[in-house]
Amino acid sequence: MNISEAAKKVQLTPVALRYYEKIGLIPPIKRKNGGVREYQEKDLHWIEHIKCMRESGLCIESLIEYTHLYQQGPETKKEREQLLRSEREGLLTRYNELGETIERLNKKIDHYSNDNERCTRDIAI
């Protein structure tokens, strides 16, 4: 399938697909005569995988490295696993930080909801 058909299937633009290929986020796409990209089902599966990982919060640089490692074959399995573990640790740190921020906001909201008579005295966040 051509780039427009592939873009429609994976819900990205052709420009995004070209960019992803250019920066190494997806492996090089097979070309027909004249250089026209010819996407295969395996390419679409890879793009969906990358989209999912990106939407999960993995940074583009890590995904590019993951793609390069994947292309090198099964001997890079440990490196890919370590990369994903490292990304997970970063996400867990951000998750905990967000939890703390939500708790501070909840306390501030409770202060305004439960202390109508003393609203002039604000508590610091």
N, C-alpha and C positions, 0 to 999 in steps of 0.2 A: 504494500500500500504506500501511497505517496505521503509527503509530510502533512498535507492538509487533512487527509483521512486519519493519519496517526494522531495528529493534534486534537482532532475532534474526539477520538476514542479515549484519550487520556486527559481530556479537558485542560489542555494547555494550548498556547498559541504556537504557530510554526516558528515565530521568532524565539520563543522560549526554548523550543526543542533544538534549534540551531545553536543557541547560546549554551545550553547544557552540554551539547556535544563538543563545542569549541573549548569549554573549560575543563572537559574531562569528567563531567558528572555522569554522563552516559557513554558507553563505549562507542567507537566510531561505527556509523551506520553504513551498511553495504550500499554501494552505488550501482545504478544501472548505467548504460551507455549515456554519455553526456553529463555524467556527474549527478544525476537525479537520485536523491535518497530513496531507498526501497526498504521500508520498515517491515520487519517480521514480527510474528507474535512474541517471540522471545525478547525483542527490543521493547515491546509494549509492557511486558511483564517487568522488565528491569526498570523502566520509567515509573511504573506504578510503585515498585519497591522503593525507589529513590524518593518519590513524592511522599510516600507514607513515612519514611524515615525523616524527611525534611519537616513534615507537619508535626512529627513527634518532638522536634526541637533540635535535631542534630545540625551542627553547623555545616556549611557548604564545604569548607576546607576538609573536614573529616570525611564527608561523603565522597569527595574527589579522591582522597587517599584510599578510602575503602574500595572505590571503583578500580583504581590502579592495582591494588592488591588482589582483588577478585580476578582481574584479567591475567594475573601472573599464575593463577591456578591454585590447586589444593594445598601446595606447600606453604601458602601464606595464611592458612586457616588460623593459626595461633595469633598472628599479627592482627588479623581482622577481629578476632575475639577480643584481644586487648584493647583495640581501638574502640569497640562498642562498649566494653566495660568502663573505659575512661569517660566516654560520652555519657554513659548512665550516671556515673558519679557526679559529673557536672550538672546533669539534670536534677539529680536528687538534692544537691546543694541549693539549686534555684528553687526547687519545690519547697524545701524547708524555709528558705528565706521568704517565699510568698506566704507560707502558712503563718509565719511570725507577723508579717505585715497585715494579713487579714485579721489576726487576733488584736493587733493595735487598733485597727479600724473598728472592729466590733466593740471594743472598750469605749472608743470615742463616740460611736453611735449610741451605745447604752447610756453614756453620760448625758447626751442630749435628750434621749427618750425618757430617762428616769429622773432627771434633775431639773425639771422645768422652772422651779423657783430660784435656782442658783445658776441659771444659764450665763449670767454675767461673769462668773468665775470659770474660765476655761481651763481644762487640763491640757498639758503639752503632750504631743504624740512623740 
